[in-house]
Amino acid sequence: MLADRRHELILRVLRADGPTTVVALAEKVGASQATIRRDLVQLEEEGLLKRVYGGAVPLLGEDDPFADVATVRVEAKDALAAWCAGLVKDGETVLLDIGTTAHRVARHLHGRSLTVITSNLAVYEELQDDKDVQLILLGGVVRRDYRSLVGFLTEDNLRQVHADRLFLGTSGIRPDGQVLDTTAVEVPVKRAMIAASAQVVLLADAGKFPGTGMARVCGPQDLDVVVTNAPADPTTRSRLREAGVDVVEV
């Protein structure tokens, strides 16, 4: 498992369980205790947790899954986001998914003559003062920890719009090309975004092969492009290409 992926899982365990021992983290993350100890040292140096004798504790007041995920694989996500922003042509309507990778795409869209539709509150905050971007915020139930809007209102709003491109995030891609997510409540919104878009571009850094997820978002036939920063495993790549998906390595 890649170090960034371990770090993300460690932070999730601490957020969910509170103070946790090295032994328990090693079991839950699937790594050796020596590896976990090194990870804890690095994460403490980055200000993301506090080490204690035999384990670690989450920082007080740090209960924001969006913020946790935003700190991992930053360079990879930004490289993917920059490439995807280059696909966008002036005058287009773009849908940006929930999540940190879509937020990074938004950072590369400043000053462009575009319409951006999203239920991602971080995207809204990023672009709200940019007078060149027409910004449409979808309605819904606010999920504060995930900086997003979800629910039947969001899905109904999406049925009223059409986008030239969707930039979609994921928790994991299985070898058979199935796209998964760890948060079931987001899946109907993602499916509605796919249905509302002429082109679906999936951003998936190396940690998403196979990644995690218990809820199926879509199959490879629903994708047009997969953008990644490392070669997908041969089985996944083959399945995606069989479905006519363009796999781009940035």
N, C-alpha and C positions, 0 to 999 in steps of 0.2 A: 504494500500500500504506500502511495506517495505521502511524503511528510505533511504537505498541506492538507491532505484529506484526513490524516490522523489528527492534526490540530483542530480541524473543524469538528470532528467527532468528540474529541476531548472536551471542547467548549460546550458542546451540546449536552454531554453527560453531566458536567458541572452545573449547567443551567437547570437541568431537570432534577438532579439528585442532591445538589448542594455539595458540601465537603465530601470528597471521595478519595479513597486510598489508591496508591499506585497499583496494588494487586487488583483491585476492582476495575480500575481503568484499563489495565492490561487485558483483562478478560473481556471487557465490553468492546474495546477497540480492536482486539485481535493482534496485539503486538507484545514483544517481550517487556519485562519490567525495566530493563536497562534502557530500552528505546523510549519508553514512557517517561522515565526520569529525565532523559535528554530533552524530550519535547517540553516537559514542564519548565525546565530552565529557560528554554527559548521563549516560551509563551509568557513567562514572568518578565523576562527582559523587554518584551513587547508591550507590557502593561495590560495583558489580557486575563491574568489570574494571579493568585498569590499562593506560593508554595508553603506548606506546613510540614511538620514531621510526619513522614509516611505517606504524604499525598498532596492534595491541593484543594483550595477553596475558590469559589467564584468571587470576583470583586463586588463589594456592596454596591447596589444600585445598577449593576450590569445585568439586565434581564431583557435584552433586545436581540432576538434571533437574527434580525436583519443586520444589525451592527456586527454580530459575531461572524456571519458569513462574509460580510464586506471586507474583513481583514485577511482572508485567505485567497491565495492564487491571484493576487491583485494584478501583477504584471501580465499574466496570461489572459485574464479577463479583459484588460485594457487593450491588449493587442487584437483580440477577437472583435471587441467593440469598434476599434478604429477601422478595421477592415470592413465591417458591416456598414458603418456610416458611409464608407466610400461607395457602397452600392446605391445609396439613395440619391435620386435626382431631384433637383429643385422642382417644386410644384406637386410633389407626391404626397400622398396620405400614408402615414406610417403608424402601425400599431406597436406599442411597446409593452411587453409582458410584465408581470410582477417579478420582483427579484433584483439582485445586485448587478447582474450582468447587463440587464436592460437599462439600468440606471447609468452604467458606464457608456452605453451607446448614446444615451441622451446627452452626455457631456461632450460628445463629438458632433452634435447637431446644432450647436449654437450658431446664430447668424445665418441660418439657412431659411429659404423661403419654403416652408413645409407646413403641413398639418400633422400634428402628433396626437394620437388618441391613446389613452392609457388609464389603468386603474392603479397605477404604481404611484404612491404619494411621493416617493423620492424623486421620480421623474418630474412630477408636477412641481416640486420645490426647485428642482434644477432649472426648469425652463420657464417658470412663471413670469419672470421679468424680461424675457427675451421677446422683443416686439416683432421680430421677424417670423417667429414660430406661432402659428395658430394652434392653441393648446386646448384639447377637449378632454375633460376629466369625467370618466364614467362614474355613475352613481353606485351606491351599494353600502354594505355594512363595513365599517372601519375595523381593520385588524391592526391595532396600534403597533404591536411587536413586529409585525411583518411589513409595516408601511404600505398597506394595500387596502383595496376595496373589493369585496366579493359578495356573492349572493345573487338572488333572482333578479334584483334590480340591475346589477352589472350585466348579467346575461341578457336581459331584455334590452338594455341599451345597445349591446353589441349587435343585436338583430336589426338595428336601425341604421347601421353604418357599413361602409365598405372601405377597405384599405388596400393600397397597392402592395404593401409588404408588411409582414409580421415578423418581429424579432422575438423569438420564443426561447425561454430558458428551460432547464430540466434538472432533475436530481440524478438521473441516470439513464443510460441507453443500454438495453440488453443485447446480447449477441444476435438475437433474431430481429433487431432493429426497433423493438418496442420502446417507446419513450415513456418514462415513469416520473412520478412525483411523490415526495414524502408527505405532502399535505393534501389530504383528500378534498378539502373545501375549495382548493384552488383549481381542481381539475375541470369542473364544468365551465369555469371562466376561460381557461386555456382552450378548451374545445370550441367554445363560442368564438374566441379570437381566430382560431384556425378557419372556422366556417365563414368568417367575415373578411378573409384576406385572399388576394389573388396569388400571392407568393408567401410561402412559409420558410423562414430561415431560422434554423435551430443553432444556437450557440452552445457548444459543449467543450469545455476544456478537458485536458487529459484525465482529470479526476472523475469525470462522468462516465468513463468506460470501465466497468459497468456502472459505477456509482451506486446510488441507493434508490429506494422508492417502492411503495406498496400499491400505488394507484396508477393504472394505465391511463395515459393522456391520449396517445394516438399510435398508429403504426407507421412504418416507414413510407407507406404509400401516401401519407398525408403531408410529407415533407418535400420541399424542393431543393434545399441546400442545407448541408451540415457544415458548420465552420468550427474547426478545432485547432489546437496548438500542437498536437502530437499525433502521430499515426494511430488511427483506430486499429483495434485488433483485427486480424484478417477476416474472421468470421463476420464481425459486425460490418466491416467495410464492404464485404461481398454482398451481404444482405441488403445494405443500403443501395448499392449500385444496381442490384437486380431490380430494385423498386424504382429506378430512374433518378435516384438522389445524387446530386453533385456534391462530392465530399472535398472540401477545401481545407488544406493545411496552411495555417498562417505562421 
